Amino acid sequence: MSRLRTLADPDYMPALDRDVVRLHLAAGLGALDHPPRILLLYGSLRERSFSRLAVEEAARLLILFGAEVRIFDPSDLPLPDQVKADDHPAVHELREHALWSEGQVWCSPERHGQITGIMKAQIDHLPLEFGGMRPTQGRTLAVMQVSGGSQSFNAVNTLRLLGRWMRMITIPNQSSVAMAFKEFDEAGRMKTSSYYDRIVDVMEELVRFTVLTRGHAEQLVDRYSERKAGAAKRDAASDLTSRSIA
């Protein structure tokens, strides 16, 4: 069973002014041999989840800009440490999508002045390293939030901090949608507004930064401390091997 959401009407963007859209955003910034691969995460399980609706608007824009997108549905994701050794299909799938991605979008509602538990749970299920692979390091990240009241930046500030902690390249631009219940129509589509325009800005920037950095990700996150630790492990392994031979 796939936990990827199916995006309805991916080509329908009523709030977008196509006369001023630029489709070749990353021309000249890097190799375009394959579309940028973007994983989108949202932080609410409500039937009418505004963080999910905002992510879906972002996904449509990313597709328009030439990206390949995946939206993860966290409905059956367990809490961190709830399942022994994180051995749960939803956790495995989330990590597979993270490894597939070259960039990510995180969008959380603001609840009690912070990101939601389901948003944090998804991030907590993405370790810095497992099996010699790194599901977040060197990937680009765009952060967004939706609020029930006046505009706030608490959630995006936390997501930005988490992105740095996960060693991601968090882009400068961000989106915060105030009174989100007013910004979407009955069909769940975002209305024309400066909030929508900002999401367009953020997705444009994410595509550019992803193409610009993806070919250099390993070099950009190469660290002296990790090389030193790796050398120590190799020396220890070599010493054990020589002892066993002797």
C-alpha positions in Angstrom: 0.0 0.0 0.0 1.4 3.4 -1.0 1.1 6.3 1.4 1.6 8.8 -1.4 -1.4 11.1 -1.9 -2.9 11.4 -5.4 -2.9 15.1 -6.5 -6.3 16.1 -7.9 -6.3 18.5 -10.9 -2.5 19.0 -11.1 -2.8 21.4 -14.0 -5.6 23.5 -12.6 -4.3 26.6 -10.8 -7.0 29.3 -10.7 -5.0 31.7 -8.6 -2.0 31.7 -10.8 -1.3 34.5 -13.4 0.3 32.4 -16.1 1.2 35.5 -18.1 4.1 36.2 -15.7 5.1 32.6 -15.0 8.6 31.5 -15.9 8.9 27.8 -16.7 12.6 27.5 -17.1 13.5 28.7 -13.7 16.8 26.9 -13.3 18.3 27.4 -16.7 22.0 27.8 -16.4 22.1 26.9 -12.7 23.0 23.2 -13.0 22.4 20.0 -14.9 18.8 19.4 -16.0 19.2 15.7 -17.0 16.3 14.8 -14.7 13.5 16.7 -12.9 14.2 17.9 -9.4 12.7 15.4 -6.9 10.7 17.0 -4.2 9.1 15.3 -1.2 6.3 17.3 0.5 5.2 16.8 4.2 2.2 18.3 6.0 1.2 18.4 9.6 -2.5 17.8 10.1 -4.8 14.8 9.8 -8.0 16.8 9.6 -10.3 16.0 6.7 -10.0 19.6 5.6 -6.4 20.1 6.5 -5.1 23.5 5.4 -1.5 22.4 5.7 -2.3 19.6 3.3 -4.2 21.9 0.9 -1.2 24.4 1.0 1.2 21.5 0.2 -1.0 20.4 -2.7 -1.0 23.9 -4.2 2.8 23.9 -3.8 3.0 20.5 -5.5 1.0 21.7 -8.5 3.4 24.6 -8.9 6.4 22.4 -8.6 5.1 20.1 -11.3 4.5 23.2 -13.5 8.1 24.2 -12.9 9.3 20.8 -14.1 9.8 18.9 -10.8 8.7 15.4 -9.8 6.7 15.4 -6.6 5.6 13.0 -3.9 3.2 14.0 -1.0 3.5 11.7 2.0 0.3 10.8 3.9 1.2 10.4 7.6 -2.2 9.0 8.7 -0.8 5.7 10.1 2.6 6.9 11.1 3.4 5.7 14.6 5.0 8.0 17.2 8.8 7.9 17.5 9.9 4.9 19.7 6.4 3.5 19.7 7.4 0.6 17.5 10.6 -1.3 18.4 13.5 -0.4 16.1 11.0 1.8 14.1 10.0 -1.4 12.2 6.8 -0.1 10.8 5.8 0.1 7.1 5.0 3.8 7.3 8.4 4.6 8.8 10.1 2.6 6.1 8.2 4.3 3.3 8.8 7.8 4.7 12.5 7.1 4.8 12.5 5.7 1.3 10.8 8.8 0.0 13.3 11.0 1.9 16.2 9.2 0.3 14.6 9.5 -3.1 14.2 13.3 -2.7 16.7 16.0 -3.6 14.6 18.7 -1.9 11.7 18.8 0.5 8.7 21.0 1.5 7.6 21.0 5.2 4.3 22.7 6.0 2.8 22.7 9.5 -0.2 24.3 11.1 0.7 26.5 14.1 -0.8 25.0 17.2 -0.2 26.5 20.6 2.4 28.6 19.1 4.4 25.7 17.6 4.5 23.0 15.0 2.1 20.1 15.4 3.0 16.7 16.9 2.4 14.9 13.5 4.8 17.3 11.8 7.5 16.7 14.4 6.9 12.9 14.3 7.7 12.8 10.6 10.9 14.8 11.1 11.9 12.6 14.1 11.5 9.5 11.9 14.2 10.8 9.6 17.5 10.1 11.3 20.7 11.9 10.3 22.1 8.6 9.2 21.0 4.9 8.9 22.6 2.1 7.0 25.3 4.4 5.8 22.7 6.6 4.1 21.6 10.2 4.9 17.9 10.9 4.2 18.2 14.7 4.7 21.8 15.9 4.6 22.5 18.1 1.6 18.9 18.3 0.4 17.2 21.6 0.0 14.2 22.6 2.2 11.3 25.0 1.9 9.3 25.8 5.0 5.7 26.9 5.2 3.0 27.3 7.9 -0.8 27.9 8.1 -2.4 29.7 11.0 -6.0 29.9 12.3 -5.5 33.5 13.4 -3.3 36.4 12.6 0.0 35.9 10.8 2.8 34.3 12.8 6.2 32.9 12.1 6.6 30.5 15.1 6.1 27.4 13.1 8.3 28.3 10.1 11.0 29.5 12.6 10.9 26.1 14.3 10.9 24.2 10.9 13.9 26.3 9.8 15.8 25.4 13.0 15.0 21.7 12.4 16.1 21.9 8.8 19.5 23.3 10.0 19.7 20.5 12.6 19.0 17.9 9.9 21.8 19.5 7.8 19.5 20.6 5.0 20.0 23.6 2.8 17.0 25.7 4.0 16.2 28.3 1.4 15.8 32.0 2.4 12.2 32.4 1.4 9.2 31.0 3.4 5.4 31.1 3.5 3.1 31.9 6.4 -0.7 31.9 5.6 -2.8 33.7 8.2 -6.5 32.8 8.8 -6.1 29.9 6.4 -9.8 29.1 6.6 -10.5 32.2 4.6 -7.9 31.5 1.9 -9.3 28.3 0.4 -12.6 27.9 -1.4 -15.1 25.1 -0.8 -13.3 22.8 -3.3 -10.1 23.3 -1.3 -8.3 25.5 -3.8 -6.4 28.5 -2.7 -7.9 31.9 -3.7 -5.9 34.7 -5.4 -4.0 36.6 -2.7 -0.6 37.7 -1.6 -0.4 34.5 0.4 -0.7 32.4 -2.7 1.8 34.6 -4.6 4.3 34.0 -1.8 3.9 30.2 -2.2 4.7 30.7 -5.9 7.8 32.6 -4.9 8.9 29.9 -2.5 8.5 27.1 -5.0 10.3 29.0 -7.6 13.2 29.5 -5.2 13.2 25.9 -4.1 13.5 24.6 -7.7 16.4 27.0 -8.4 18.3 26.1 -5.2 17.7 22.4 -5.7 19.1 22.4 -9.3 21.9 24.7 -8.2 23.1 22.5 -5.3 22.1 18.9 -6.0 25.2 18.2 -8.1 27.4 19.5 -5.2 25.5 18.2 -2.2 28.2 15.8 -1.1 30.9 18.4 -1.3 28.8 21.1 0.4 28.2 18.9 3.5 31.7 17.2 3.6 32.9 17.7 7.2 36.4 17.3 8.8 34.8 15.8 12.0 33.0 13.1 10.0 36.2 12.3 8.0 38.1 12.0 11.2 35.5 9.7 12.8 35.4 7.6 9.7 39.2 7.2 9.7 39.1 6.1 13.3 36.5 3.5 12.6 38.5 2.2 9.6 41.7 2.1 11.8 39.8 0.1 14.5 38.4 -2.3 12.0 41.9 -2.8 10.4 43.4 -3.4 13.9 40.7 -6.1 14.7 41.4 -7.8 11.3 45.1 -7.9 11.9 44.6 -9.4 15.4 42.3 -12.1 14.0 44.8 -13.0 11.4 47.7 -13.1 13.9 
